[in-house]
Amino acid sequence: MTGWRLLLTRPAEDCAALAAILAEAGVASASLPLLDIQPLPVTQAQRSILLELDRYCAVIVVSKPAANLGLELLRQYWPQPPAQGWFCVGAGTGQILADAGLPVFYPQAGDDSEALLELPQLREAIGQPEPRVLIVRGEGGRELLSERLRSQGASVDYLELYRRCLPHYAEDVLLRRIQGERLNGLVVSSGQGFSHLQQLAGQAWPQLAKMPLFVPSPRVAEMARAAGAEIVVDCRGASAAALLTALREHPVPVL
């Protein structure tokens, strides 16, 4: 895999962690974070949700930023957390919650909402009478979880703790970084990350669309293909292990 030279686009801290893992595997990378996490002020409605946390049969945390910000609030309102199950889609988020002493469950195969919805522990949690589920997430986002849970009889509330913004960059920074460091692959970790990549690329997008693009799920792969990306690799997960597996299976392009 030593021929790969990837552009990483996750939030800065996640880029650094991923770059270190890739380097150990002989994969070169450059980082250009395209997601800036901005915490939102806590509203009175959110305080009410937090004070009633023990009324939810399940708490679903959709990302690492949601886990970190949610734990900060949890410590303020619940020195001893209530005993319901906590759920997430990936091992990274799960580890943050587990390190805080919470009983956390996540799918062992598949880092997406679809895999989470099949988790036996979540099915059991919402099988009780009048189940209530809290989804801790950023502003906006997919509605698949809430739609599926409501179709199974659960009431669903959101605790939105942050927004994801595109950092300010010079107009041509993306193309200059790719050309200057002779990068031959792009990596995005979410649908919004891909949208920001295309937005920042601007008029250079048709050129970048010819590069291999590594994405975390079929949904993001579909977004990328619809936008004109020509070589889309679905890693079937957002973890470093999933990316490394996809890199091994995909030939390095000849520049």
C-alpha positions as MATLAB code, in Angstrom:
seq = 'MTGWRLLLTRPAEDCAALAAILAEAGVASASLPLLDIQPLPVTQAQRSILLELDRYCAVIVVSKPAANLGLELLRQYWPQPPAQGWFCVGAGTGQILADAGLPVFYPQAGDDSEALLELPQLREAIGQPEPRVLIVRGEGGRELLSERLRSQGASVDYLELYRRCLPHYAEDVLLRRIQGERLNGLVVSSGQGFSHLQQLAGQAWPQLAKMPLFVPSPRVAEMARAAGAEIVVDCRGASAAALLTALREHPVPVL';
ca = [
       0.000    0.000    0.000;
       3.023    2.276    0.011;
       1.928    3.870   -3.266;
      -1.106    5.559   -1.744;
      -0.947    9.260   -0.892;
      -4.292   10.297    0.577;
      -6.050   13.543    1.418;
      -7.764   13.233    4.811;
     -10.703   15.539    5.487;
     -12.033   14.698    8.956;
     -12.010   17.181   11.857;
      -8.423   18.088   12.783;
      -8.057   15.768   15.790;
      -9.473   12.809   13.885;
      -7.212   13.559   10.899;
      -4.162   13.408   13.140;
      -5.198   10.071   14.664;
      -5.985    8.539   11.274;
      -2.760    9.844    9.714;
      -0.725    8.136   12.452;
      -2.429    4.780   11.853;
      -1.983    5.074    8.100;
       1.694    5.954    8.483;
       2.263    2.752   10.469;
       0.795    0.847    7.531;
       3.022    2.650    5.025;
       0.343    4.959    3.676;
       1.270    8.618    3.188;
      -1.338   11.299    3.795;
      -1.984   15.017    4.043;
      -4.734   16.580    6.145;
      -7.192   19.284    5.162;
     -10.030   19.232    7.738;
     -13.365   19.978    6.084;
     -15.535   19.676    9.193;
     -15.240   22.227   11.970;
     -17.240   21.243   15.069;
     -18.901   24.249   16.730;
     -20.760   23.552   20.010;
     -24.247   25.011   20.269;
     -25.526   26.857   23.357;
     -27.737   24.726   25.592;
     -31.382   25.820   25.396;
     -34.078   25.531   28.023;
     -35.728   22.773   25.978;
     -32.475   20.816   26.005;
     -32.139   21.288   29.764;
     -35.596   19.809   30.172;
     -34.578   16.791   28.102;
     -31.447   16.301   30.178;
     -33.383   16.492   33.434;
     -35.720   13.772   32.151;
     -32.962   11.527   30.824;
     -34.081    8.618   33.008;
     -37.390    8.463   31.108;
     -35.695    7.258   27.916;
     -35.269    3.545   27.344;
     -32.304    4.153   25.024;
     -29.876    6.962   24.226;
     -28.321    6.871   20.742;
     -25.130    8.897   20.234;
     -24.321    9.345   16.563;
     -20.714   10.646   16.590;
     -17.606   11.263   18.662;
     -18.327   15.020   18.996;
     -21.832   14.159   20.195;
     -20.332   11.747   22.737;
     -17.788   14.240   24.085;
     -20.242   17.139   24.341;
     -22.989   14.902   25.677;
     -20.746   13.572   28.435;
     -19.900   17.123   29.525;
     -23.602   17.818   30.012;
     -24.246   14.444   31.582;
     -21.726   15.187   34.323;
     -23.475   18.485   35.071;
     -26.983   17.055   35.321;
     -26.432   13.432   36.341;
     -23.481   12.731   38.662;
     -24.824    9.156   38.703;
     -26.139    8.391   35.177;
     -29.470    6.585   34.813;
     -29.353    2.903   33.938;
     -30.726    2.788   30.392;
     -28.702    1.449   27.469;
     -26.483    3.741   25.399;
     -26.036    3.021   21.703;
     -23.844    4.241   18.833;
     -22.845    3.215   15.332;
     -19.082    2.812   15.693;
     -16.342    1.579   18.003;
     -14.694    5.011   18.293;
     -17.804    6.640   19.726;
     -18.493    3.542   21.773;
     -15.062    3.693   23.415;
     -15.649    7.289   24.537;
     -18.910    6.274   26.204;
     -17.438    3.089   27.686;
     -14.505    5.028   29.158;
     -17.096    7.151   30.979;
     -18.533    4.003   32.572;
     -21.714    3.841   30.484;
     -23.261    0.555   29.278;
     -22.788    0.987   25.533;
     -23.752   -1.226   22.595;
     -22.796   -0.900   18.936;
     -22.737   -3.206   15.899;
     -19.565   -5.190   15.403;
     -20.026   -5.199   11.619;
     -21.071   -2.016    9.829;
     -20.603    1.578   10.977;
     -24.001    2.979   10.004;
     -27.563    3.514   11.156;
     -28.821    0.456    9.300;
     -26.506   -1.853   11.261;
     -27.430   -0.171   14.538;
     -31.150   -0.697   13.910;
     -30.520   -4.454   13.668;
     -28.753   -4.587   17.040;
     -30.597   -7.037   19.347;
     -30.056   -4.872   22.434;
     -31.687   -1.874   20.750;
     -34.604   -3.996   19.559;
     -35.055   -5.235   23.126;
     -34.921   -1.706   24.551;
     -37.660   -0.387   22.272;
     -39.753   -3.506   22.788;
     -41.043   -2.275   26.129;
     -44.374   -0.421   26.457;
     -44.334    3.208   25.206;
     -40.601    3.345   24.462;
     -38.874    6.730   24.363;
     -35.534    7.172   22.569;
     -33.145   10.126   22.694;
     -30.798   10.750   19.757;
     -27.745   12.870   20.601;
     -26.315   14.411   17.441;
     -25.245   17.529   15.582;
     -27.588   20.019   13.998;
     -29.577   18.454   11.163;
     -28.498   15.082    9.873;
     -30.187   11.931    8.655;
     -33.733   11.090    9.706;
     -33.460    7.354    9.049;
     -33.021    6.419   12.703;
     -35.986    8.416   13.943;
     -38.203    7.290   11.054;
     -37.465    3.619   11.639;
     -37.800    3.881   15.420;
     -41.105    5.717   15.169;
     -42.389    3.110   12.728;
     -41.720    0.556   15.480;
     -43.761    2.495   18.014;
     -41.063    4.543   19.755;
     -41.258    8.269   20.432;
     -38.012   10.023   19.502;
     -36.450   13.271   20.729;
     -33.253   14.979   19.587;
     -30.497   16.559   21.632;
     -28.538   18.589   19.050;
     -25.255   19.781   20.546;
     -23.123   21.124   17.670;
     -23.055   22.178   14.049;
     -20.570   21.097   11.401;
     -19.100   23.984    9.398;
     -16.659   24.201    6.516;
     -13.489   25.931    7.772;
     -12.410   29.040    5.883;
      -9.780   28.292    3.241;
      -8.387   30.113    0.233;
     -10.319   29.322   -2.928;
      -7.644   27.164   -4.556;
      -6.192   25.485   -1.447;
      -7.657   22.060   -2.201;
      -6.239   21.697   -5.706;
      -2.887   23.190   -4.676;
      -2.577   20.708   -1.800;
      -3.392   17.753   -4.034;
      -1.014   18.795   -6.792;
       1.758   20.016   -4.490;
       1.895   16.758   -2.509;
       1.118   14.497   -5.470;
      -1.896   12.965   -3.722;
      -3.710   10.163   -5.514;
      -6.760    9.488   -3.319;
      -9.426   11.376   -1.358;
     -11.073   10.259    1.890;
     -14.335   11.546    3.370;
     -16.031   10.261    6.514;
     -19.629   11.453    6.028;
     -22.123   12.879    3.590;
     -21.523   16.377    4.881;
     -17.788   15.873    4.550;
     -18.299   15.012    0.885;
     -20.539   18.049    0.369;
     -17.846   20.278    1.840;
     -15.211   18.647   -0.381;
     -17.228   19.393   -3.487;
     -18.024   22.919   -2.266;
     -14.378   23.739   -1.597;
     -13.279   22.240   -4.910;
     -15.510   24.661   -6.822;
     -14.581   24.807  -10.503;
     -11.846   22.196   -9.926;
     -14.400   19.521   -8.966;
     -14.504   17.892  -12.452;
     -10.740   17.365  -12.169;
     -10.936   15.992   -8.615;
     -13.893   13.798   -9.546;
     -11.509   11.588  -11.532;
      -9.533   10.652   -8.385;
     -10.340    7.574   -6.264;
     -12.708    8.666   -3.492;
     -12.984    6.533   -0.340;
     -16.330    6.863    1.460;
     -17.796    5.203    4.586;
     -21.157    3.892    3.357;
     -23.403    3.098    0.379;
     -25.370    6.295    1.056;
     -22.302    8.536    0.703;
     -21.141    6.496   -2.280;
     -24.461    7.202   -3.978;
     -24.107   10.928   -3.216;
     -20.613   10.989   -4.706;
     -21.566    9.134   -7.884;
     -24.578   11.395   -8.378;
     -22.205   14.381   -8.158;
     -19.965   12.962  -10.873;
     -17.260   11.134   -8.910;
     -15.890    8.466  -11.239;
     -14.025    6.088   -8.881;
     -15.930    5.662   -5.609;
     -14.767    3.051   -3.092;
     -17.238    2.156   -0.334;
     -15.172    1.198    2.710;
     -18.280   -0.146    4.511;
     -17.325    1.764    7.625;
     -15.616    4.913    8.803;
     -12.891    3.265   10.880;
      -9.194    3.203   10.043;
      -9.393   -0.586    9.708;
     -12.166   -0.288    7.108;
     -10.140    2.245    5.121;
      -6.998    0.098    5.230;
      -8.947   -2.920    3.986;
     -10.330   -0.890    1.085;
      -6.854    0.404    0.227;
      -5.490   -3.123    0.066;
      -8.275   -4.176   -2.276;
      -8.045   -1.192   -4.631;
      -5.148   -0.676   -7.043;
      -3.021    2.433   -6.666;
      -3.658    4.739   -9.651;
      -0.813    5.589  -11.995;
      -0.197    9.357  -12.066;
];
